[in-house]
Amino acid sequence: MSEVLVIGGGAAGMLAAWRAASLGAPVRLLERNPRLGVKILISGGGKCNITHAGPIDEVRRAFDQPEARFLAPCLHRFRNSDVLELLERHGVTTHVRPDGRIFPDSARAGDVVEALRAEMLAVGVRLSLGTPVRALSRLPHGDLRVCLDGGELQSLAVVLAVGGKSYPKTGATGDGYPWVEALGHTLIRPRAALAPAYLKHARPDWSGVALRDILLRARAGKEVARWRGDLLFTHRGVSGPTVLGVTREAALAMERGPVTLEVDLTPDRTQEELSRELAEAHATRGVRLVRVFLQRRLPERLIPTLMEEAGLDPDLPLDRLPRPGRNRLSERIKRWSLGEISHIPLELGEVTAGGIPLDEVDPRTMESRKCPGLFPCGEILDIAGPVGGYNLQAAFSTGFVAGESASRRLQGAA
């Protein structure tokens, strides 16, 4: 019996290797980097947002409907609770944040990677680190051939977990795309998801300024996406959870035309309520300046620009703010345009959208419908969930099922 070959040592690849070996198959994992889980190590700012809390069907419904349908069998085979149980066996305890995101108590992503590594070694997975795969092809008799520097390997069962094209410094350089096309798959063009956005008229002087608990909308004429949370200005545009939350849909809409970003600074108040609050402040505290009123809602550095766009003097007292000025200011607070997006960098996305179409993979086994014996999983598939641990869970679950199916294929042929 040959080995199950797992190409890629990220979240999906490590789960696949562990599961296949735990069922008794000989397994070799090939990873181009000298260490495992490089992308996990930088996730969550190095703290690793492992998964998302709640019933697994709620986790599933966070994905777009076609992705949610595809993921259902895998998520039910290997749930968020299963991930946590695996980590706890190695002393990695976790906590749930108020927004449902689950992190290790140690705040060290390396602890997660080490636990997965220990699980693989315990069941006999052979690790070949610093071993880049150069090509993947099918031989006439049906085996898959994996070409390495100075040699090749052959197997009836290959798990492909090479990731997408985001963060190429982690090894995710899109190598798998031409391989799967040569094996008969079509390819949905890779696009950025969970990425920062560059703006046509960025404000480098605002870099580092944060907006807390705002609502960000992406518009292509009509609204195409929205996300509530925090936003961070950068030298070239904006980032932060809200931006990551809208960039997949924004990148898709940019293929058809311009997309702009718009901020609601007070998502829990209507424009009418803001105007009334300004009027009451005008009536009772007229000696105060308008910019002082805004300081509770906006960083000091941004207030002059907001007032200028509303046609108001930054040093205007509240008792000299007429109703038209109140209306203009409240409208800006509720619908402040950050301008047009110039670019959403694929290489900086936490996840790559696009890749292998989901209808070309069997969701019950993760086996390719185009190339028997090939089990693609993780980010090479056209799956890109929202920010919050969902994508790591999808990688864990699809990797688990891919490894299980690859093991059974190999052992069934023995």
Secondary structure as GFF3:
##gff-version 3
##sequence-region A 1 414
A	DSSP	beta_strand	4	7	.	.	.	ID=ss1
A	DSSP	alpha_helix	11	22	.	.	.	ID=ss2
A	DSSP	beta_strand	27	31	.	.	.	ID=ss3
A	DSSP	alpha_helix	38	42	.	.	.	ID=ss4
A	DSSP	three_ten_helix	43	46	.	.	.	ID=ss5
A	DSSP	beta_strand	51	52	.	.	.	ID=ss6
A	DSSP	alpha_helix	56	61	.	.	.	ID=ss7
A	DSSP	alpha_helix	65	77	.	.	.	ID=ss8
A	DSSP	alpha_helix	80	88	.	.	.	ID=ss9
A	DSSP	beta_strand	94	96	.	.	.	ID=ss10
A	DSSP	beta_strand	101	104	.	.	.	ID=ss11
A	DSSP	alpha_helix	109	122	.	.	.	ID=ss12
A	DSSP	beta_strand	126	129	.	.	.	ID=ss13
A	DSSP	beta_strand	133	138	.	.	.	ID=ss14
A	DSSP	beta_strand	144	148	.	.	.	ID=ss15
A	DSSP	beta_strand	151	155	.	.	.	ID=ss16
A	DSSP	beta_strand	158	160	.	.	.	ID=ss17
A	DSSP	three_ten_helix	168	170	.	.	.	ID=ss18
A	DSSP	alpha_helix	176	182	.	.	.	ID=ss19
A	DSSP	beta_strand	188	193	.	.	.	ID=ss20
A	DSSP	beta_strand	197	199	.	.	.	ID=ss21
A	DSSP	three_ten_helix	204	206	.	.	.	ID=ss22
A	DSSP	beta_strand	210	219	.	.	.	ID=ss23
A	DSSP	beta_strand	223	233	.	.	.	ID=ss24
A	DSSP	beta_strand	237	239	.	.	.	ID=ss25
A	DSSP	alpha_helix	241	254	.	.	.	ID=ss26
A	DSSP	beta_strand	260	264	.	.	.	ID=ss27
A	DSSP	alpha_helix	271	284	.	.	.	ID=ss28
A	DSSP	alpha_helix	290	294	.	.	.	ID=ss29
A	DSSP	three_ten_helix	300	302	.	.	.	ID=ss30
A	DSSP	alpha_helix	303	309	.	.	.	ID=ss31
A	DSSP	three_ten_helix	318	320	.	.	.	ID=ss32
A	DSSP	alpha_helix	323	334	.	.	.	ID=ss33
A	DSSP	beta_strand	336	343	.	.	.	ID=ss34
A	DSSP	three_ten_helix	346	348	.	.	.	ID=ss35
A	DSSP	beta_strand	351	355	.	.	.	ID=ss36
A	DSSP	three_ten_helix	358	360	.	.	.	ID=ss37
A	DSSP	beta_strand	374	376	.	.	.	ID=ss38
A	DSSP	three_ten_helix	378	380	.	.	.	ID=ss39
A	DSSP	alpha_helix	390	412	.	.	.	ID=ss40
###
